Structures are given as structure tokens and as C-alpha cells.
Amino acid sequence: MTENKKLYEFAYFLSSSISEDDVLKHVQKLRDILEKHSGEIVREELPQIRNLAYPIKHQRQGYFGYTHFKTSNNQIKDLNITLQLSKDILRFFIIEVSKKQLEQLAGGNINIPKKQQKEAEKAVESVLKRGAKSQVEEQKVEFEELEEKLEEILNK
């Protein structure tokens, strides 16, 4: 049986108590967790130290990073539970990437007729599979969008 995999975004803050040298080791642990839950990593932004808007677990800074990955919907619940058990993650969230975000990731802000949406989604996903790489401007826009989403979710 073929599982229908969807594209998700996993954004996270790692503890600032982790040394800069060990950040990549923790990122690899997160990759392993995603892959253990049938996640196929599509794109990744390595964590960078950021000031937090308010203290989380008595920390004012954290390493912010995100990953786009594909997995089936039934894996998300178990993945959330596994990530909640990690002591080095200050805060995280996983969201399904919308059609609009898929278009932005591929670099196109276009209107697609409804009957062509599925074909367009497949085309955008194939671009992502080939490894659409981030650029400096794209990173800034995505980081700002992620930061806004995180603030929106945390302030609810």
C-alpha cells in the first residue's frame, strides 16, 4: 500500500547551553528522529543563535533552525511525542506546508486554476525533491515568516 506523504515544516529552538561545536551533533539527532518516523528530509536550515522574545525554560537565547520533510500524516503524532521528550529542544512546532508556501519555496507567486492545482503541486514538489537551495534573501523572508508564525502560535 502506498502512503500519501505530505510536506511538513519542523521549526525548533535548541537550548543555548549547547556549545556551538555540538549544535551539528544535535541537528543530526533531529534528522535521525525524523528519518526514524519515515521522514524524508527535503530542505534544511541549520540553527543559528537568536535572542528569544521572552525566556523559555529560563533561557533568553536559543539556536533556531527548521527542516522541511515529507512523511505520512499518521507519523506526526508519534513524532511530536518523541520530540517532546528531547531535553535540548526549548520549543518546536510542526505544520503542514500549504500550497501557497510550496509556491513560495519554489520561487513562484502564481495563481493556478483549480483543475491544474494538483499538477502544479506535483511540479513544485519535484523541484523541492531536486533540492531547491536557499538563498540569502529567501532565508530572511522564510525566517521572518517562521518567526511570525511562532509568535502567533505562542501568543495564543
Secondary structure, DSSP 8 states (H G I E B T S, - for coil): ----EEEEEEEEEEETTS-GGGHHHHHHHHHHHHHHTT-EEEEEEEEEEEEEEEEETTEEEEEEEEEEEEEEGGGHHHHHHHHHT-TTEEEEEEEE--HHHHHHHHT------GGGHHHHHHHHHHHHHT-----HHHHHHHHHHHHHHHHHHHT-
